Amino acid sequence: MCELSASKKAESLQFQCIYTLRSEGGKKPKIRAIRFLSPSSFVLLLNSANRSGCELAIVTMKGSQGLVTRRRRLHKSMKIGFGLDVCHLSSSSKGERQHVLAVSGNDQSIEIFTVDYSPERGFGKVYHYLTLRDLHPFSMTKIAFSNFIPPSHPVTAEVKPQYIKLVTVSVGNTVVVHTLPLSPFPADSRRPRYVLVTPGPSEILQTCSP
């Protein structure tokens, strides 16, 4: 980690290690991709040694140290993770927000997950949403989410349904675009945040608490 500013010269920069991978049976997994979830947290796509699988790890930076707060193993047929992207959905007035994660693998599949965040409880569990299979005849080279720009508040009946899109590209120059519909939450609010999956009981309880 290194903090940059206009007043610092390149030769005066100091770097600090905030997270180190642990060995698995004497061999360390490899970092395939990294995406920020917030200024103080990020998600890693890790490939285990000997093509034995892959997983997502959410790391939260607390001071000068990074702590893994959530892990999620990907399905067994995905031996190697290739691509990772994140879409940040809208936040509530309390700072609650849902993130959508997509991972592509060597088996020509994509797994889509959601993870909810609140300032009080941090990141919740990483939930599986959907698996997309056999998208391309050749290996995927890129996956990317569209940005989500929520409608202005208050939301009225004239507001159109909201969605995000996920695009995938292969070495055969094929392109596939998927549309993922979003829902307002709470559904009866005129100032909702938007989610791909309705939050679980613990997140709902927190949202509705005074």
NORQUIUR-V544678 format. One record per pair of residues at least 24 apart in sequence whose C-alpha atoms are under 7 Angstrom apart, sorted by the first residue. I is the first residue (numbers start at 1). J is the second residue. D is the distance in whole Angstrom. If there is no record, write none. Layout:
I&J&D / I&J&D
This chain:
18&64&6 / 18&65&5 / 18&66&5 / 19&65&7 / 19&66&5 / 32&82&7 / 33&83&7 / 33&84&6 / 35&85&7 / 35&86&7 / 45&81&7 / 45&84&7 / 47&80&6 / 47&81&6 / 51&79&5 / 51&80&6 / 52&79&6 / 53&78&6 / 53&79&4 / 53&80&6 / 54&79&6 / 54&80&6 / 54&81&6 / 70&125&7 / 72&126&6 / 77&107&7 / 78&105&6 / 78&106&6 / 78&107&6 / 79&106&7 / 80&105&6 / 80&106&6 / 81&105&4 / 81&106&6 / 82&106&7 / 83&142&6 / 83&143&6 / 84&143&7 / 85&143&7 / 85&144&6 / 85&145&7 / 86&145&7 / 87&145&6 / 87&147&7 / 89&148&6 / 89&194&6 / 89&195&7 / 90&150&6 / 90&193&5 / 90&194&6 / 91&193&6 / 92&192&7 / 92&193&5 / 95&119&6 / 98&195&6 / 108&133&6 / 108&134&6 / 108&135&7 / 108&136&7 / 108&139&6 / 108&140&7 / 109&133&4 / 109&134&6 / 109&135&7 / 136&170&7 / 136&174&7 / 138&170&6 / 138&171&6 / 138&172&6 / 139&170&5 / 139&171&6 / 140&168&7 / 140&169&6 / 140&170&4 / 140&171&6 / 141&169&6 / 141&170&5 / 141&171&6 / 142&168&6 / 142&169&5 / 142&170&7 / 143&167&6 / 143&168&4 / 143&169&7 / 144&168&7 / 153&190&7 / 153&191&6 / 154&190&5 / 154&191&5 / 155&190&5 / 155&191&6
